[in-house]
């Protein structure tokens, strides 16, 4: 069973043990130009990945595919149960790469560094949400009890997968909404922190 999901990116997640569910991450980049904030914003809106669910382009996106491999076992009476379940998430993060850094003012470079770091953090967060749900799917699949036959067990497994994927999609949408509402305050706080670090470094020199 494979299901694809595309998470949009707007401009400390919980950690969990490594066991259960696996993830394969890859990265691709789109190049933007511009030497001012206005030009960079325009480049992102023109060249960023387009997300079907919104119809808009975004400064970053993550394509995710869930793959489930389930084995079944039957007893002497023909009753069937899940013997093992493995869920893998393949995540491809699409991130911006700025090519005109050398032509930009120092303040623009500082804001870009802050923004691009936040975009990457946002997309990595989508992957963590996906892995949490993949682990949950594995656990629920393994808990499917003995059924009268394997067709029934497979139908139960499909129902579990569909239910967890629906929860996953809702969690991703909720994360995007919260991030979108907090974007301005988050970026301002990050900029303030970076500027304080720069001042502290200058004082030590």
C-alpha positions in Angstrom: 0.0 0.0 0.0 1.4 3.3 -1.0 0.1 6.7 -0.3 1.7 10.0 -1.3 1.4 13.3 0.6 2.7 16.7 -0.2 3.2 19.1 2.7 3.4 22.8 2.0 6.0 25.0 3.5 5.3 28.5 5.0 7.9 31.0 5.5 11.6 21.2 18.8 9.5 18.5 18.0 9.1 15.6 20.4 11.8 13.0 20.0 11.0 9.3 20.0 13.0 6.0 20.1 14.5 4.9 16.8 12.7 1.5 16.8 9.6 1.1 14.6 9.0 2.7 11.2 11.8 3.8 8.9 12.4 6.9 6.9 14.3 7.7 3.8 15.0 11.4 3.3 16.3 13.1 0.2 16.7 16.8 -0.8 16.2 18.7 -4.0 16.7 22.4 -4.6 15.2 25.2 -6.7 17.4 28.2 -7.4 16.2 31.8 -6.8 17.8 35.1 -7.7 17.3 38.7 -6.4 19.4 40.9 -4.3 16.7 42.7 -2.3 14.0 41.3 0.0 11.3 42.3 -2.5 13.1 40.5 -5.3 13.7 37.4 -3.2 10.0 37.3 -2.2 9.0 37.5 -5.8 11.4 34.8 -6.8 10.0 32.4 -4.1 6.4 33.1 -5.3 7.4 32.4 -8.9 9.9 29.5 -8.6 8.8 27.8 -5.4 7.2 24.3 -5.6 3.5 24.3 -6.4 1.2 22.4 -4.0 -1.9 20.9 -5.5 -3.9 21.2 -2.4 -3.5 25.0 -2.2 -2.8 25.8 -5.9 -0.1 28.1 -4.8 3.7 28.1 -4.8 5.5 27.9 -1.5 9.1 28.6 -0.4 9.5 24.9 0.4 7.6 21.6 0.2 8.0 18.0 1.2 6.8 15.1 -0.9 6.0 12.0 1.2 5.1 8.4 0.4 4.0 5.8 2.9 4.7 2.2 2.0 3.3 -0.6 4.1 4.6 -4.2 3.9 2.4 -6.6 5.8 2.8 -10.4 6.2 0.0 -12.7 7.4 -0.1 -16.1 9.1 -2.8 -18.7 9.2 -3.5 -21.4 11.8 -4.8 -24.9 11.2 -8.4 -23.7 11.1 -7.7 -21.1 8.4 -7.9 -18.2 10.7 -5.6 -15.3 9.8 -3.6 -12.7 11.6 -1.0 -10.1 10.9 2.4 -11.7 11.4 4.5 -8.5 10.9 4.1 -5.0 9.6 6.7 -2.5 8.4 5.9 1.0 7.3 8.4 3.2 5.5 8.2 6.9 4.7 10.0 8.3 1.8 10.4 12.0 2.1 11.7 14.4 -0.5 12.3 17.9 0.7 12.3 20.7 -1.8 14.2 23.7 -0.6 15.3 27.1 -2.0 18.9 28.0 -2.9 19.8 31.6 -3.3 22.4 32.4 -6.0 23.0 36.2 -5.6 24.2 36.4 -2.0 27.3 38.2 -3.0 25.4 41.1 -4.5 23.1 41.7 -1.5 23.4 44.0 1.5 24.4 42.5 4.8 21.0 43.0 6.3 19.4 41.1 3.4 21.9 38.2 3.8 21.1 38.1 7.6 17.3 37.9 6.9 17.8 35.3 4.2 19.9 33.1 6.5 17.2 33.3 9.1 14.4 32.6 6.6 16.0 29.7 4.8 16.9 28.1 8.1 13.3 28.4 9.2 12.0 26.9 5.9 14.3 23.9 6.3 13.2 23.4 10.0 9.6 23.6 8.9 10.0 20.9 6.2 12.0 18.7 8.6 9.1 19.0 11.1 6.7 17.7 8.5 8.9 14.6 8.2 8.9 14.0 11.9 5.1 14.2 11.9 5.0 11.6 9.2 7.3 9.3 11.0 5.3 9.5 14.2 2.2 8.5 12.3 4.0 5.7 10.4 5.1 4.3 13.8 1.5 4.5 15.0 0.3 2.7 11.9 2.8 -0.1 12.4 1.7 -0.6 16.0 -2.0 -0.6 15.1 -1.5 -3.0 12.2 0.4 -5.4 14.5 -2.5 -5.3 17.0 -5.1 -6.6 14.5 -6.4 -9.8 16.1 -7.1 -13.2 14.6 -9.7 -13.0 11.8 -11.8 -15.7 10.2 -9.7 -15.5 7.0 -6.9 -13.4 5.4 -9.3 -11.4 3.2 -10.9 -10.1 6.4 -7.5 -9.4 8.0 -6.5 -7.5 4.9 -9.6 -5.4 5.0 -8.9 -4.6 8.6 -5.4 -3.6 7.7 -6.6 -1.3 5.0 -9.1 0.3 7.4 -6.3 0.9 9.9 -4.0 2.4 7.3 -6.7 4.7 5.9 -7.6 5.9 9.4 -4.0 6.7 10.4 -3.3 8.4 7.1 -6.4 10.6 7.6 -5.1 11.6 11.1 -1.7 12.2 9.5 -3.1 14.6 6.9 -5.1 16.5 9.6 -2.0 16.8 11.8 0.1 18.2 8.8 -2.7 20.7 8.0 -2.9 21.8 11.6 0.9 22.2 11.8 0.8 24.5 8.7 -2.0 26.6 10.1 -0.2 27.2 13.4 3.1 27.9 11.7 1.4 30.3 9.3 -0.2 32.3 12.1 3.1 32.5 14.1 5.3 33.2 11.2 6.0 36.9 11.7 6.6 36.6 15.4 8.8 33.6 14.9 11.0 35.2 12.2 11.4 38.4 14.3 12.4 36.4 17.3 15.0 34.5 15.3 16.4 37.7 13.8 16.7 39.2 17.2 18.6 36.1 18.4 20.9 36.1 15.4 21.7 39.8 15.9 22.5 39.3 19.6 24.8 36.4 18.6 26.6 38.7 16.1 27.0 41.5 18.7 28.3 39.1 21.3 30.8 37.7 18.8 32.0 41.2 17.9 32.5 42.1 21.5 34.7 39.0 22.1 37.0 40.0 19.2 
